[in-house]
Amino acid sequence: MAFDLGELLKDVPKLGTDREQIEYIRLDHLDEDPNNFYQLNGIDELAANIQLCGLQQPIRVRPIPETDRYMIVSGHRRRKAIEMLAKENSEKWSEVSCIVERDEASPSLQQLRLIFANANTRTMTAAEISEQAEQVKSLLYKLKEEEGYEFPGRMRDHVAQVVQTSKTKLARLKMIRDNLAPCWQPDYKK
């Protein structure tokens, strides 16, 4: 049975399916999500593209409660690129177009959103695929245990489908992740 996150979450109120509006938020009010494990590479090229064409896709953020700051959901690379451009022209790049998520999603759903937002936007290393699979597995179990969601069939099948790779490859990556000598881990992550 195919795993469909949209179908699973259809009864969750306000999952950002309402009309969205772009808001301009100060660059220095955007914080990176500490749970973002994706590499921020290709920043120079992205900055050159943004300089030439402008920011074509707003950064997706959510408010940090009781502050005037925002946590990035999707757009960590774009923020870094704009940060680079702001060093040359701070006035032009002082504010960034953003879409603000205003729903009350659980931390598990927020992390799952971060993964879905980044899963198909880049070429990932084996280490990132492995980390992504581990996080998806952990998040799906949390949703099952803490929030009562049901996932028919085997969890590894759902994880493989979400990560868009084979169960065999995921098993190999897990074996490497669990058994790689610590001295080789930094190279593996690259």
Sine and cosine of phi, psi and omega as CSV:
sin_phi,cos_phi,sin_psi,cos_psi,sin_omega,cos_omega
0.00,0.00,0.74,-0.67,-0.03,-1.00
-0.95,0.31,0.58,-0.81,0.02,-1.00
-1.00,-0.02,0.82,-0.57,-0.02,-1.00
-0.79,-0.61,0.98,-0.20,-0.05,-1.00
-0.88,0.48,-0.62,0.78,0.02,-1.00
-0.86,0.51,-0.69,0.72,0.02,-1.00
-0.91,0.42,-0.66,0.75,-0.01,-1.00
-0.88,0.48,-0.63,0.77,-0.10,-0.99
-0.99,-0.15,0.24,0.97,-0.10,-1.00
-0.86,0.51,-0.48,0.88,-0.03,-1.00
-1.00,-0.06,0.00,1.00,0.02,-1.00
-0.98,0.18,0.83,-0.55,-0.06,-1.00
-0.94,0.35,0.55,-0.83,0.15,-0.99
0.77,0.64,0.88,0.48,0.06,-1.00
-1.00,-0.06,0.58,0.82,0.06,-1.00
0.98,0.20,0.38,0.93,0.00,-1.00
-1.00,-0.05,-0.06,1.00,0.10,-1.00
-0.95,0.32,0.17,-0.99,0.08,-1.00
-0.85,0.53,0.65,-0.76,0.01,-1.00
-0.94,-0.35,0.54,-0.84,0.04,-1.00
-0.82,-0.57,0.51,-0.86,0.04,-1.00
-0.99,0.11,0.73,-0.68,0.10,-0.99
-0.86,-0.51,0.56,-0.83,0.05,-1.00
-0.99,-0.14,0.84,-0.53,-0.09,-1.00
-0.84,-0.54,0.62,-0.79,0.01,-1.00
-0.86,0.51,0.71,-0.71,-0.01,-1.00
-0.83,0.56,-0.64,0.77,-0.04,-1.00
-0.97,0.22,0.07,1.00,0.08,-1.00
-0.96,-0.27,0.12,0.99,0.00,-1.00
-0.97,-0.23,0.84,-0.54,-0.01,-1.00
-0.94,-0.34,0.59,-0.81,0.07,-1.00
-0.95,0.32,0.57,-0.82,0.09,-1.00
-0.96,0.26,0.86,-0.51,-0.01,-1.00
-0.89,0.45,-0.28,0.96,0.03,-1.00
-1.00,0.05,-0.04,1.00,0.03,-1.00
-0.96,0.27,0.91,-0.42,-0.05,-1.00
-0.97,-0.26,0.02,1.00,-0.03,-1.00
-0.97,0.23,0.58,-0.81,0.03,-1.00
-0.94,0.34,0.59,-0.81,0.04,-1.00
-0.97,-0.23,0.98,0.20,-0.01,-1.00
-0.93,-0.37,0.22,-0.98,0.00,-1.00
0.95,0.32,0.41,0.91,-0.06,-1.00
-0.93,0.38,-0.65,0.76,0.00,-1.00
-0.86,0.51,-0.72,0.69,0.00,-1.00
-0.91,0.42,-0.66,0.75,0.01,-1.00
-0.91,0.42,-0.67,0.75,0.03,-1.00
-0.88,0.48,-0.66,0.75,0.03,-1.00
-0.89,0.45,-0.64,0.77,0.03,-1.00
-0.91,0.42,-0.70,0.71,0.00,-1.00
-0.92,0.40,-0.62,0.78,0.03,-1.00
-0.87,0.49,-0.66,0.75,-0.04,-1.00
-0.97,0.22,-0.72,0.70,-0.15,-0.99
-0.95,-0.31,-0.19,0.98,-0.11,-0.99
1.00,0.07,0.12,-0.99,0.02,-1.00
-0.98,0.19,0.95,-0.30,-0.10,-1.00
-0.99,0.14,-0.39,0.92,-0.02,-1.00
-0.75,-0.66,0.86,-0.50,-0.01,-1.00
-0.87,0.49,0.40,-0.91,0.09,-1.00
-0.99,0.16,0.71,-0.71,0.02,-1.00
-1.00,-0.07,0.79,-0.61,-0.06,-1.00
-0.70,-0.71,0.20,-0.98,0.16,-0.99
-0.70,-0.71,0.57,-0.82,-0.02,-1.00
-0.91,0.42,0.58,-0.81,0.14,-0.99
-1.00,-0.03,0.88,-0.47,-0.11,-0.99
-0.79,0.62,0.64,-0.77,0.10,-1.00
0.88,0.47,0.44,0.90,0.10,-1.00
-0.65,-0.76,0.07,-1.00,0.11,-0.99
-0.97,-0.23,0.39,0.92,-0.07,-1.00
-0.95,-0.32,0.27,-0.96,-0.04,-1.00
-0.72,-0.69,0.61,-0.79,0.06,-1.00
-0.99,-0.11,0.73,-0.68,0.00,-1.00
-0.97,0.25,0.76,-0.65,0.11,-0.99
-1.00,-0.09,-0.73,0.68,-0.01,-1.00
-0.58,-0.82,0.83,-0.56,0.01,-1.00
0.77,-0.64,0.40,0.92,0.00,-1.00
-0.87,0.48,-0.66,0.75,0.01,-1.00
-0.92,0.39,-0.67,0.74,0.02,-1.00
-0.88,0.48,-0.66,0.75,0.02,-1.00
-0.88,0.47,-0.70,0.72,0.02,-1.00
-0.88,0.47,-0.66,0.75,0.01,-1.00
-0.90,0.43,-0.68,0.73,0.01,-1.00
-0.92,0.38,-0.59,0.81,0.09,-1.00
-0.84,0.54,-0.68,0.74,0.03,-1.00
-0.89,0.45,-0.70,0.72,0.02,-1.00
-0.91,0.41,-0.57,0.82,-0.02,-1.00
-0.91,0.41,-0.42,0.91,0.05,-1.00
-0.91,0.42,-0.50,0.87,0.01,-1.00
-1.00,-0.01,-0.52,0.86,-0.05,-1.00
-0.54,-0.84,0.98,0.18,-0.11,-0.99
-0.91,0.42,-0.53,0.85,-0.01,-1.00
-0.92,0.39,-0.69,0.72,-0.02,-1.00
-0.91,0.41,-0.58,0.81,-0.12,-0.99
-0.94,-0.35,0.41,0.91,-0.01,-1.00
-0.96,0.29,-0.45,0.89,0.04,-1.00
-0.85,-0.53,0.51,-0.86,-0.08,-1.00
-0.80,-0.60,0.64,-0.77,0.07,-1.00
-0.95,0.30,0.76,-0.65,-0.06,-1.00
-0.67,-0.74,0.46,-0.89,0.21,-0.98
-0.95,-0.32,0.82,-0.57,-0.09,-1.00
-0.98,-0.17,0.84,-0.54,0.11,-0.99
-0.99,0.15,0.80,-0.59,-0.06,-1.00
-0.88,-0.48,0.27,0.96,-0.01,-1.00
-1.00,0.06,0.06,-1.00,-0.05,-1.00
-0.95,-0.31,0.78,0.63,-0.02,-1.00
-0.93,0.36,0.54,-0.84,0.04,-1.00
-0.93,0.36,0.32,-0.95,0.06,-1.00
-0.83,0.55,-0.58,0.82,0.03,-1.00
-0.90,0.43,-0.70,0.72,0.03,-1.00
-0.93,0.38,-0.59,0.81,0.04,-1.00
-0.89,0.46,-0.69,0.73,0.01,-1.00
-0.93,0.38,-0.62,0.78,0.04,-1.00
-0.89,0.45,-0.62,0.79,0.08,-1.00
-0.88,0.48,-0.69,0.73,0.02,-1.00
-0.85,0.52,-0.68,0.73,0.00,-1.00
-0.91,0.41,-0.73,0.69,0.00,-1.00
-0.89,0.45,-0.61,0.79,-0.01,-1.00
-0.92,0.38,-0.45,0.89,-0.07,-1.00
-0.96,-0.27,-0.23,0.97,-0.15,-0.99
-0.87,0.50,-0.61,0.79,-0.09,-1.00
-0.92,-0.39,0.25,0.97,-0.08,-1.00
-0.98,-0.20,0.07,1.00,-0.08,-1.00
-0.37,-0.93,0.27,-0.96,0.16,-0.99
-1.00,0.04,0.84,-0.54,-0.09,-1.00
-0.98,-0.20,0.50,-0.86,0.12,-0.99
-0.97,0.25,0.26,-0.97,0.07,-1.00
-0.86,0.50,-0.61,0.79,0.01,-1.00
-0.90,0.43,-0.63,0.77,0.02,-1.00
-0.93,0.37,-0.64,0.77,0.05,-1.00
-0.88,0.47,-0.68,0.73,0.01,-1.00
-0.90,0.44,-0.71,0.70,0.02,-1.00
-0.89,0.45,-0.68,0.73,0.02,-1.00
-0.86,0.51,-0.71,0.70,0.00,-1.00
-0.89,0.46,-0.69,0.73,0.00,-1.00
-0.89,0.46,-0.67,0.74,0.00,-1.00
-0.93,0.38,-0.67,0.74,0.03,-1.00
-0.86,0.50,-0.72,0.70,0.01,-1.00
-0.85,0.52,-0.75,0.66,-0.01,-1.00
-0.88,0.47,-0.68,0.73,-0.02,-1.00
-0.92,0.39,-0.65,0.76,0.02,-1.00
-0.91,0.42,-0.64,0.77,0.07,-1.00
-0.90,0.43,-0.64,0.77,0.04,-1.00
-0.89,0.46,-0.70,0.72,0.02,-1.00
-0.88,0.48,-0.60,0.80,0.00,-1.00
-0.94,0.35,-0.75,0.66,-0.10,-0.99
-0.98,0.19,-0.67,0.75,-0.12,-0.99
-1.00,-0.04,-0.46,0.89,-0.11,-0.99
-0.87,-0.50,0.02,1.00,0.14,-0.99
0.98,0.20,0.27,0.96,0.03,-1.00
-0.95,0.30,0.53,-0.85,0.02,-1.00
-0.93,-0.36,0.71,-0.71,0.04,-1.00
-0.84,-0.54,0.97,-0.23,-0.02,-1.00
-0.93,0.37,0.58,-0.82,0.03,-1.00
1.00,0.06,-0.30,-0.95,-0.05,-1.00
-1.00,0.06,0.67,-0.74,-0.02,-1.00
-0.89,0.47,-0.61,0.80,-0.03,-1.00
-0.89,0.45,-0.51,0.86,0.06,-1.00
-0.92,0.40,-0.66,0.75,0.02,-1.00
-0.91,0.41,-0.69,0.73,0.00,-1.00
-0.88,0.47,-0.72,0.69,0.01,-1.00
-0.87,0.50,-0.63,0.77,0.00,-1.00
-0.93,0.36,-0.69,0.72,0.01,-1.00
-0.89,0.46,-0.69,0.72,-0.04,-1.00
-0.98,0.20,-0.22,0.98,0.02,-1.00
0.86,0.50,0.77,0.64,0.10,-1.00
-0.55,-0.84,0.18,-0.98,-0.06,-1.00
-0.97,0.23,0.41,-0.91,0.06,-1.00
-0.89,0.45,-0.56,0.83,0.00,-1.00
-0.90,0.43,-0.71,0.70,0.02,-1.00
-0.90,0.45,-0.66,0.75,0.03,-1.00
-0.88,0.47,-0.63,0.77,0.03,-1.00
-0.90,0.43,-0.67,0.74,0.03,-1.00
-0.90,0.44,-0.70,0.72,0.00,-1.00
-0.90,0.45,-0.62,0.78,0.05,-1.00
-0.90,0.43,-0.65,0.76,0.03,-1.00
-0.88,0.48,-0.69,0.72,0.03,-1.00
-0.90,0.43,-0.75,0.66,-0.03,-1.00
-0.84,0.54,-0.68,0.73,-0.06,-1.00
-0.98,0.22,-0.39,0.92,-0.15,-0.99
-0.86,-0.51,-0.02,1.00,-0.02,-1.00
-0.94,0.35,0.71,-0.71,0.01,-1.00
-0.87,0.49,0.66,-0.75,-0.05,-1.00
-0.81,0.59,-0.55,0.84,-0.03,-1.00
-0.92,0.40,-0.36,0.93,-0.01,-1.00
-0.99,-0.11,-0.17,0.99,-0.07,-1.00
-0.87,0.50,-0.69,0.73,0.03,-1.00
-0.86,0.51,-0.64,0.77,0.03,-1.00
-0.93,0.37,-0.62,0.78,0.01,-1.00
-0.89,0.46,-0.65,0.76,-0.01,-1.00
-0.92,0.39,-0.42,0.91,0.04,-1.00
-0.97,0.24,0.00,0.00,0.00,0.00
